[in-house]
Amino acid sequence: MTAYRESSTSYEAADGGELPLRVFEPADGTRLAAGIVLFHGGALRTGSADDLAPHCRRLASRGILAVSAGYRLLGRGAVRIDDCVADVRRAVEHFTGLAALHGLQRSRLFSGGSSAGAHLALVAAMIAPDRPVPAPTPGVAGVVAFNPAGLDLLAFSPRLQRSTEQRAGIAEGRAIEYSLIEFVRPGNPPMLIHHGTDDEVEPIDHVRRFRDAMVRAGNECILREYENAAHAFHYPGRSRHFDDVIDATASFLFDRIAAT
């Protein structure tokens, strides 16, 4: 395992402001094999680019360019979820340019995140930016989602759907436009999902249903279930699973680029 180095930079948000990027890479000149940009959780209202720094450090030590990106939060620059998604799309494009400077082609680049950040990364990869239809081509080679939210919003009761819309800055009645299972089509990017069987935010049944829909459509979707694990289980210090999550994530990236 190699050492890593880290630096801080920024990218231009959709509103013209500056948002943080924390960049982690091997410190010893190791040739980069892949790159990934991650987006933090926090229900679109809290969290920062620091949150997934432990994951990025570990991935960088494996020879991966790992970036943790911030985005505008609701009530702190973002008015609705669309603003958060617009920032994530810009962050992915900025990351693509940054990775190119490190000699990495788009076919070796991935995105992902935790909880709401995983949902944003999946929205950006699966849904076209100009209207709620499936994206014709994904902008990344794959997505890694740590306990993602929003996979099957319509599976919740109408009351919970409306509550989710209010909390996430989604206009009333538009939950379907952010329910990812509605956008499963052949050609969706490969995915690795880490999820606890006791997740209290996105029930494991929703995640299994999403995985099954992906597979039926001919897509690669690997679901790693962590028995009795609750939401946010993947952080160091919260459970014994951090090392397993990092190992599986690195393997997913390496396996995907080996197949290209």
Secondary structure, DSSP 8 states (H G I E B T S, - for coil): ---EEEEEEEEE-TTS-EEEEEEEEESS-----EEEEEE--STTTS--TTTTHHHHHHHHTTTEEEEEE---EETBEESSHHHHHHHHHHHHHHHHHHHHHTT--GGGEEEEEETHHHHHHHHHHHB-SSSSSB-SS-SSS-EEEES-S-S-GGGS-HHHHHHHHHHHT--TT-GGGG-GGGG--TT---EEEEEETT-SSS-HHHHHHHHHHHHHTT--EEEEEETT--TTTTSBTTBS-HHHHHHHHHHHHHHHHHT-
